[in-house]
């Protein structure tokens, strides 16, 4: 009888442990973009992912879009099982997946996009100068080198941008608004904002003979900052779209990117 009771106790404990272990993070249910319908989708507030998901899925009344100030917050919610997936730009997605073995990016991309520098509509003179600088940097291979240094394109080699030793900054200050939580485009390293966008902005400022100043803020505040004159430009992996063009102008494209879907690897 005692042995039977012991056996029953062991089986009960095992069942309880199995039950507890089974109450963890749910398995992934999003395997393609169309699977997002009816799910909880995480996005960074004000981004292209936010706009696309809102237009395609949220209006159906069955899909929930959770908006976060930072992409990292959306990823953390995904890891905890609070949402089913995260829609975000491809390069930040790559960084998040590399840092979290329990996450993966779907092979099917969501959409293509182009990044450009935001400029106030009434500042056509600055827009013309920036486009000229971008054209020179592109022809010189500087833009490709900056991208390669952060995205790991070994065919281009690694070559961090450095301002010329005799650079002229006599033409004043160029104030850049960004959201430094978007690795590898802009992020903090040793209390300094670094990344693709700061280096491109620095290269542009050098061409214009200006001193670059970077202001970190929420992504959805950047356009207002440029409109109000708090910043001269907005550079934050910002996609050109019709909605933004209603309130802001953009330079020529300096990078191409993709929106992708991060899910749990389980």
C-alpha positions as CSV (number, residue, x, y, z in Angstrom):
1,X,0.0,0.0,0.0
2,X,2.8,2.4,0.9
3,X,4.5,1.7,-2.4
4,X,1.3,2.3,-4.2
5,X,0.9,5.7,-2.5
6,X,4.4,6.7,-3.2
7,X,3.9,5.8,-6.9
8,X,0.7,7.8,-7.0
9,X,2.5,10.8,-5.4
10,X,5.3,10.6,-8.0
11,X,2.9,10.4,-10.9
12,X,0.9,13.3,-9.5
13,X,4.0,15.4,-9.1
14,X,5.1,14.5,-12.6
15,X,1.7,15.5,-14.0
16,X,1.8,18.8,-12.1
17,X,5.3,19.6,-13.4
18,X,4.2,18.8,-17.0
19,X,1.2,21.1,-16.5
20,X,3.5,23.9,-15.2
21,X,6.0,23.5,-18.0
22,X,3.1,23.5,-20.6
23,X,2.0,26.9,-19.4
24,X,4.9,28.7,-21.0
25,X,5.1,30.8,-24.1
26,X,2.8,29.6,-26.9
27,X,4.1,28.1,-30.1
28,X,4.3,30.3,-33.2
29,X,1.2,30.5,-35.3
30,X,2.3,33.0,-38.0
31,X,4.1,31.3,-40.9
32,X,3.3,33.8,-43.7
33,X,2.1,37.4,-44.0
34,X,-1.5,36.3,-44.5
35,X,-1.4,34.5,-41.1
36,X,-1.3,37.8,-39.3
37,X,-5.1,38.3,-39.8
38,X,-6.8,37.8,-36.5
39,X,-3.6,37.9,-34.5
40,X,-1.9,40.3,-32.2
41,X,0.8,42.2,-34.2
42,X,3.5,44.3,-32.6
43,X,4.9,47.4,-34.3
44,X,6.9,50.5,-33.4
45,X,4.7,53.5,-33.2
46,X,4.7,55.7,-36.3
47,X,6.8,53.4,-38.5
48,X,6.1,52.0,-41.9
49,X,5.2,48.7,-40.2
50,X,2.6,50.5,-38.2
51,X,1.1,52.1,-41.3
52,X,1.1,48.9,-43.4
53,X,-0.4,46.6,-40.7
54,X,-3.0,49.2,-39.7
55,X,-4.2,49.5,-43.3
56,X,-4.1,45.8,-44.2
57,X,-5.2,44.1,-41.0
58,X,-6.5,46.3,-38.1
59,X,-9.5,47.5,-40.1
60,X,-10.9,44.0,-40.3
61,X,-12.0,44.2,-36.7
62,X,-10.4,40.9,-35.7
63,X,-6.7,41.8,-35.7
64,X,-5.1,43.7,-32.8
65,X,-2.1,46.0,-33.4
66,X,0.0,46.7,-30.4
67,X,2.1,49.8,-30.8
68,X,5.4,50.3,-28.9
69,X,7.7,53.3,-28.5
70,X,10.7,51.0,-29.2
71,X,11.1,48.0,-31.4
72,X,12.9,46.3,-28.6
73,X,9.8,46.6,-26.4
74,X,7.7,44.9,-29.2
75,X,10.3,42.1,-29.4
76,X,10.2,41.6,-25.6
77,X,6.4,41.2,-25.7
78,X,6.8,38.6,-28.5
79,X,9.2,36.6,-26.4
80,X,6.7,36.7,-23.5
81,X,3.9,35.5,-25.6
82,X,1.8,38.7,-25.3
83,X,1.7,39.2,-29.1
84,X,2.0,36.8,-32.1
85,X,4.6,38.6,-34.3
86,X,6.5,41.8,-34.9
87,X,6.6,43.7,-38.2
88,X,9.8,45.7,-38.4
89,X,12.6,46.7,-40.8
90,X,14.9,44.0,-42.0
91,X,18.3,45.2,-40.5
92,X,17.0,45.8,-37.0
93,X,15.1,42.4,-37.3
94,X,18.4,40.8,-38.1
95,X,20.0,42.3,-35.0
96,X,17.1,41.2,-32.7
97,X,17.2,37.6,-34.0
98,X,21.0,37.4,-33.6
99,X,20.6,38.4,-30.0
100,X,17.6,36.1,-29.3
101,X,17.9,32.4,-30.2
102,X,14.2,31.9,-29.5
103,X,13.2,34.2,-32.4
104,X,13.3,33.9,-36.1
105,X,12.4,36.0,-39.2
106,X,10.0,34.6,-41.7
107,X,11.6,33.8,-45.1
108,X,8.7,35.7,-46.8
109,X,9.3,39.4,-46.8
110,X,6.4,41.7,-46.1
111,X,7.2,44.7,-48.4
112,X,10.0,46.7,-49.9
113,X,10.7,50.4,-48.9
114,X,13.2,53.2,-49.5
115,X,14.8,55.5,-46.9
116,X,15.4,59.2,-47.3
117,X,16.1,62.3,-45.2
118,X,13.1,64.3,-44.0
119,X,13.3,68.0,-44.7
120,X,10.7,70.8,-44.1
121,X,8.6,71.6,-47.1
122,X,9.7,75.2,-47.0
123,X,13.4,74.4,-47.0
124,X,13.9,73.6,-50.7
125,X,17.4,75.2,-50.6
126,X,18.6,72.7,-48.0
127,X,16.9,69.8,-49.9
128,X,18.8,70.8,-53.0
129,X,22.1,70.9,-51.2
130,X,21.6,67.5,-49.4
131,X,20.6,65.9,-52.7
132,X,23.8,67.2,-54.2
133,X,25.9,65.9,-51.3
134,X,24.1,62.4,-51.5
135,X,24.8,62.2,-55.2
136,X,28.5,62.9,-54.6
137,X,28.7,60.4,-51.8
138,X,27.0,57.8,-53.9
139,X,29.4,58.3,-56.8
140,X,32.4,58.2,-54.5
141,X,31.2,54.8,-53.1
142,X,30.9,56.3,-49.5
143,X,27.2,55.4,-49.1
144,X,27.9,51.8,-50.0
145,X,30.9,51.6,-47.7
146,X,28.9,52.9,-44.8
147,X,26.2,50.4,-45.4
148,X,28.6,47.5,-45.8
149,X,30.4,48.4,-42.5
150,X,27.2,47.8,-40.6
151,X,25.4,45.1,-42.5
152,X,28.3,42.8,-42.9
153,X,28.7,42.8,-46.6
154,X,32.2,41.3,-46.9
155,X,32.4,42.0,-50.6
156,X,32.6,45.7,-49.8
157,X,35.0,45.4,-46.9
158,X,34.6,47.3,-43.7
159,X,35.4,51.0,-43.7
160,X,33.9,53.2,-41.0
161,X,33.4,56.8,-42.2
162,X,35.7,59.4,-40.8
163,X,35.5,63.1,-41.5
164,X,38.5,64.6,-43.4
165,X,41.1,66.0,-41.1
166,X,40.8,69.5,-42.7
167,X,36.9,69.5,-42.8
168,X,35.3,72.9,-42.9
169,X,32.4,73.6,-40.6
170,X,32.1,77.3,-41.1
171,X,28.6,77.1,-42.6
172,X,26.9,76.6,-39.3
173,X,25.2,73.6,-37.6
174,X,23.0,70.9,-39.2
175,X,20.7,69.5,-36.5
176,X,19.5,65.9,-37.1
177,X,16.5,64.4,-35.3
178,X,16.6,60.6,-34.9
179,X,15.4,57.7,-32.7
180,X,18.5,55.9,-31.5
181,X,16.9,52.5,-30.9
182,X,17.1,51.1,-34.4
183,X,20.2,49.1,-34.8
184,X,22.2,49.2,-37.1
185,X,20.7,52.5,-38.4
186,X,21.0,54.4,-35.1
187,X,21.8,53.2,-31.6
188,X,23.9,54.0,-28.6
189,X,27.4,52.7,-28.1
190,X,29.5,54.0,-25.2
191,X,27.0,56.8,-24.7
192,X,27.4,57.9,-28.3
193,X,24.8,57.7,-31.1
194,X,26.3,55.6,-33.9
195,X,25.1,53.7,-36.9
196,X,24.4,54.0,-40.6
197,X,22.3,57.1,-40.4
198,X,24.6,59.1,-38.2
199,X,27.6,58.3,-40.5
200,X,25.6,59.3,-43.6
201,X,24.4,62.5,-41.9
202,X,28.0,63.2,-40.9
203,X,29.2,62.7,-44.4
204,X,26.5,65.0,-45.8
205,X,27.4,67.6,-43.2
206,X,31.0,67.4,-44.2
207,X,30.1,68.0,-47.8
208,X,28.0,71.0,-46.8
209,X,30.7,72.5,-44.5
210,X,28.5,72.2,-41.5
211,X,28.8,70.8,-37.9
212,X,26.4,67.9,-37.2
213,X,24.4,67.8,-34.0
214,X,22.2,64.8,-33.3
215,X,19.0,64.9,-31.1
216,X,17.5,61.6,-29.9
217,X,13.7,61.5,-29.6
218,X,10.7,59.2,-30.1
219,X,10.3,58.1,-33.7
220,X,6.8,59.6,-34.0
221,X,8.1,63.0,-32.9
222,X,10.7,63.4,-35.6
223,X,8.5,64.9,-38.3
224,X,7.1,67.4,-35.9
225,X,10.6,68.4,-34.9
226,X,11.6,69.0,-38.5
227,X,8.3,70.9,-39.3
228,X,8.8,73.2,-36.2
229,X,12.4,73.9,-36.9
230,X,13.7,72.1,-33.8
231,X,15.7,70.0,-36.2
232,X,16.9,70.7,-39.8
233,X,16.6,67.1,-40.9
234,X,15.1,63.8,-39.7
235,X,17.3,60.7,-40.4
236,X,16.0,57.5,-38.8
237,X,15.5,54.8,-41.3
238,X,12.4,56.8,-42.4
239,X,10.4,55.5,-45.4
240,X,9.0,57.8,-48.0
241,X,5.2,57.4,-48.2
242,X,2.2,59.4,-49.3
243,X,1.0,60.0,-45.7
244,X,4.3,61.6,-44.7
245,X,4.6,63.6,-47.9
246,X,1.5,65.5,-46.9
247,X,3.4,67.1,-44.0
248,X,7.1,66.8,-44.8
249,X,9.5,66.7,-47.8
250,X,12.2,64.1,-48.5
251,X,15.6,64.0,-50.1
252,X,16.6,61.5,-52.7
253,X,16.7,57.9,-51.5
254,X,19.9,56.9,-49.7
255,X,19.1,53.2,-48.9
256,X,16.7,50.4,-49.7
257,X,15.2,48.2,-47.1
258,X,12.4,45.6,-46.4
259,X,9.7,45.1,-43.8
260,X,9.9,41.6,-42.3
261,X,8.1,39.6,-39.7
262,X,9.7,38.3,-36.5
263,X,8.1,35.3,-34.8
264,X,8.9,32.9,-32.1
265,X,11.2,30.1,-33.3
266,X,9.3,27.4,-31.2
